[in-house]
């Protein structure tokens, strides 16, 4: 999984942290959680605020469905 796989990342985060409100997470924590996901194998330094925000919005979408 790469940083560009925002939907897959969001699905895994929703499964792993079902009781967490996605908008309450600091980007530093979100970045760490993504890097720790099973199957995530991208360079941690390739992340950006834009990517983290996209993941956060996808995660919110997953939770609301």
N, C-alpha and C positions, 0 to 999 in steps of 0.2 A: 504494500500500500504506500502511495506517495502523497505528498501534500495536496496534489490536484484531485485526489479521490475524496472530495469533501463529503459526498453523500455516504460513502462507506464508512468514513471516519465518524460521521454523525451517528450512524446506526450503531456502531460499536460503542460509542460513548453513551448513547441512550440505554443500551443493554447493560453496560458495566456500571453506570451511575444512574439508576432509575429514579432516585429520590432527589436528584440535583436539578435545580432550576438553571438552565443553560445561561441565562443572562446575568446570573449572580457570580459567575466564575471569572476570576481575573485572568487575563491573557497569559500571564506567566504560569499559572496553574494549568490552564488549558493546553498550553504548549507542552508541558511536562507530561500530562495525561496522554496526549496524542503520541508522543514519542515512546511511551511505555505500552501502547496497545500491541497486542499480538498481531504480527503480520506487518507492522509499520517498519519500513526499511529505507526511508529517505533520509537525506542529510538534515539534521536538526537546524542547521544554519540557513536552510533555504526557505524557512518560514518567514512570513511577514504579517503585519497587522491586518492587512487585507485578507489574507488566507485564513487567519484565525477568526476573523469576523464572519467570513463565509461559512466556516465550519460551525460556528456558534449559531448562525441563522438556520442552517440545515438541521442542526440538533434541535433547535426550538421547533422547527417544522415537524420533526419526527415525534417529539413529545406531544404536540398538539393533535396529531392524527389519531 
